[in-house]
Structure formats: structure tokens, C-alpha cells
Amino acid sequence: MPGMMETILNLGLNERSVEGLAAVTKNERFAYDAYRRFVQMYSTVVMGLSKEDLEHRLRAMRQRLGIKEDAAVPASD
């Protein structure tokens, strides 16, 4: 919608809090994916980095791992 402000989801996640989220949800992959999404959104909205550059890096990692979907990327990656 024109004139609408961008929203940054998962604000407050950091290297420490993501570990707590993983422990509470018992889902490390979910926690680190939420953190990745936060970093990606913050980078594009606040810092003005190219969304395509970050998407390219994610695609390259999936290709290196032989994975087709983001949801299949393990927490360690």
C-alpha cells in the first residue's frame, strides 16, 4: 500500500535471546530462522541493503547444501 511504513518483525531477537527462544519452543531451527528473517528485514529496511543480494546468498547456501526450500535449511546453517 503506498505510503505505508515497513514493519520489522521479530524485533528484539539477538544472539542471546534466540537461544532462549530455541529453548522455550524446543525448536532450534524455528528460532534461528526467525533470527535470520529479522536480520534480513532489518538489513533491507533500516540499512538499505539490497534484498536481492541477501536472497542470492540464501539461494547459494541452499544450492551448496542441496536443499530446495528455506524450511529445509538446518539450524546450524
N, C-alpha and C positions, 0 to 999 in steps of 0.2 A: 504494500500500500504506500503510495507516495507520501513523503513527509513523516513516515513512521520511524521511530528510533529503533536501532538494532538492540536486541536483547542478548545479554551474555548469560548463558546457562551455566550452572554448576559453580558459580562464583563462590570462592572460599576454599575450593579444593587446592591443596598444595601437597608437597612431598610427604608431609606428616599426616595430614588429615585423610589422604587417600588410603593410607594403611589402616586407619580406623574404620573407614567405610568398608574396606575389604573384610575386616574382622567382623563387623556388625552384620553385614549381609552374607558372610561366608561365601563370597563370590569375588575373588581377586580379579578375574577378567572383567567383570562389570565395573569394578571400582577404577581400574586403570583405563578402561575405555572411556568412562565419564571424565577422567582427568585429561585424556588425550583430546576429547571433544572440547573441553574447557580451554586448553592451551591453544588449540586450533582456532576457536572462535575469538578468543582474546587477541591472538596474533593478527587476525584479519580485521576485526572491528576496531580495536584500540590502536594497534601499532601500524595498521595499514599494509601489512604484508599480503602478498598475492595468495588468494585462496587456491589457485591452480598449482602454485609451487608446493604447497603443503599436501594437496591431493596427489600430486605427482610422486612425492616422497612416500606416501602411504601405498600407492599403487606399486611402486618399485619394491617396497618391502613385501607386499603380498606376493608379487611375482617371485622374489627371491625365496620365499617360504613355500611357494607352490600352492597358495591359497587364493580362492576366487572372491571371497566376501570378507568385509571388515569383521564381521561377527566371529569368524574363524581364527582371527589373529590371537595367539595366546597372550596371557597377561605379561609374560616375560619379555615379549617383543613390544 
